[in-house]
Amino acid sequence: MTTIFSQQLSNGLSKAKGFISISLLAVLASGCATTSDQYSDALVDNMINKQENIMATGYAVISVQPHDNPAQQRLLSIRASKLDAYRSLMEQVYGQYLDANTTVAEMIVESDAFKARVQGVIYGAQLESISPVGDDTYETTLTLNRDIVDDLRVLYLEQMAEGA
């Protein structure tokens, strides 16, 4: 009787371990898929809104603004976050110009420098929001209509063709 009971107990534990293992694998696999899907959706949501307009967000820290008056620091931070959002829009429309220099002497890297620059014209951007983030930062979100983006790219290409 003890042998039959221990066999049944052993079979039950094996089945339970198998069920738990399969359940854990299913949860882990679905958790990864959900996280990956959410990550991809978040990336797209940060760049394109529901109306297929390009979105850009800019940030600025209040306490580093060069003024003694806290109210003036907040206003400067709002302005800086708006300019950062415009810079982000320009990166999306025109791309970035990157310059990299590496100096190697006697097979040893002596210096490695990168410079990034963005230049362009943005018009027609809509201000979506300006809001405080935490105690010391402002966030500004701008959107730009896809038709305006197409116009800006055409104008840019025409300008480049004239310059060449």
Secondary structure, DSSP 8 states (H G I E B T S, - for coil): -HHHHHHHHHHHHHHHHHHHHHHHHHHHHHHHHHHHHHHHHHHHHHHB-TTS-EEEEEEEESTTSS-SSHHHHHHHHHHHHHHHHHHHHHHHHH--EEEEEEEEETTEEEEEEEEEE------S-EEEEEEEETTTEEEEEEEE-HHHHHHHHHHHHHHHHHH-
